[in-house]
Amino acid sequence: MAEAAGPLAGAVADPTGRSGDAETIAASGRLSVHHYPMMRVFLVSLGLVFAAFTAPLRAAAAPDAALTQGLQTCVSNGIDAGVRLWYTDRQDLGAEMSNRVLAASAKLGPIVDSEIVATQTISKRVTRYYLALYFTQGPLWLRLERYESRDKAFYLPLRCSTNPDDILPGYVTDFYR
């Protein structure tokens, strides 16, 4: 192979028409992927795009104490007591939400456990929690959003269903083969 002169000093002409410095040409006479700057830019860009689209699935706020205490109270002291903990500053809404959960769980038997299934950051002020209340006859799924204003944080009206597809996000319920 012939060496180039002038500003390309150190470059090596490849018989196949490719050129590069002597270190970029592998023993087989081919250039490796590490030496294509556009390939590196593409791969880094692809990684950043992947990270940006999966961030909402991973980035989630830790549940606050009122949420976990309410779930524990549902199991130990009953649904009415647990749900009302989430709405202590709005008694009428607490009673309405408690009645909603009690009606939805009426045929499910006694409550035996609870769980935070998933957490999703909706915006800088809204966090959505996907919850499960486990009964002897099956689960009840809840979706509860916490809103943070300038002065305080509070829970918005919840939704509940025995059908997980009505409550849980698709990335939890949709499975692909």
N, C-alpha and C positions, 0 to 999 in steps of 0.2 A: 504494500500500500504506500502511496506517496504522501509525504507530509506537505501541508499547505504553508505558504510563506506570508509574511505581512501580518495584518490584523487577525488572521486565522491561524497563526502559529500554534502548533500543538494539535490542530484539528487533523483528522485522518480521513481520507477519502475511502469510502467503502466501494468495492467492485459492484455492489448492487445499486449504487447511486445515492445511498444515504450517507450522511456525513455527521461527524460528531467528534468529541475528543477521544483520545485513545482509551480512556477509562469507561466510556459509555458503550463501547462495542463489546459484547459478551464473547466468550470463547467460541460460541457457535456462529459468530458473525452477525448476530441480530442485536438490535437495540432492546434493552429491557424497558418495562413499563415505567420504571422510576425516572426515565430520562425523557419522557414526553410531558413537558410542562402543562399542556392543555389537558392531558389525562389526569394529572394531579388536581388541577383546578376543577375539573368535572367531578372527580370523586369527592373532593372536599365540599363542593356545592351540593352534591347529592346527599352527603351526610348531614349538612346543615338543614336542608329541606326536610329530611326524615326526622331530625330532632325537633324542628319547628312544628311538624304535624303531630308528633306523638307527645309533645310537651303537655297539652291539656289533659291527656290521659294519665300522665304521671304526676304532674305538679298539682298537688292538692294540699289544702290547709289541714292541719291537725284538728280533730274535733275538739270543741270547747267542753269545759267541764259540765255545763248545763245539759248538753246533748247526751253525754255518757251517763250522767246521773239520772236523767229522765229514762233512758233505756233500762238501767239497773232497777229503777223504781217501778217501772212497768212489770218487771218480773217479780220483784219482792212484795210490792204493795198494790199491784193492780194497774190496769191501763189508765184509768181515770187519773190516778195520782201522778203517774209518769208523764202523761201528755200535758197535764196542767202545769207541770214544772217548766215546760217550754214556753208557756204563755202566762207567766206570773203577773206581768204588767198589763195584760189584757184578758181579764177574767171571762168576758163574754165569748171571745174567740177561743179561749181555752176550753170552755164548756162545749162549744160547737165542734171543735176538733176531737175532743174526747168522745162525744156522741157518735161522730163519724167513724172513728176507729172501733168503738164498741159495737156498732151496728155491723161493720164489715167482718168482725171477728166472732160474731155471736154463735156461729155453728162450728167453730174451730176447736172448741174445748178449752181447757186451762192453758195459760201461757207457761212455757217451760224455759225459754231462753230468748236472747235478742242479740243482734249483731249490726255493726256498721259494715255494709257490703261494699260500698264504693263512695268516694268523695270526689267532687268535680268543682273546680273553680270556674264559675260562669263569667264573672267580671271582677274588677278590683274590689267591689263591695258585696258581691253575692257569692255564696258558697252553697252548693247543693249536696245534700247527704242522701244516700240511698240506704235504707234501713230494712231489716227483717225482724219481725216478731215471730218467734216460733211457738206454735201451739201443738197440742197432742194430735190434732187432725191435719195439720199442715201449716205453712207459713202465711203471714200477711206481709206484703211489701209496702213500704212507705217511702215517699219522697218529700223531704223537708229542706227548705231553703232558709239560710240565715243571711239577713241583710245587716250591713254595718253602716250606720249613718255617721255623721260627724260626732254626735254626742253619745250614741249608744248602739248596741246590737240587739236584734230581736229576730224571731222566727216568723216567717210568712205562713199563710195557711198551707197545711200539708195535704197530700193526696195519698190514697191507699187503695190497694186491690189485692185479691188473691191470685191474680194473673200477673206474673212477673213482667211480661211484655208490655203491660200497661204502665209500668212504673220504672223499671230499670232501663238504663241506656243500652243501645244496640251493641256496643262493644262488650257488654257483659253477657247478654242473652243470645247474640248471634254467633253461631259456630259454623265454620266452613270446613269442608272435607278436602 
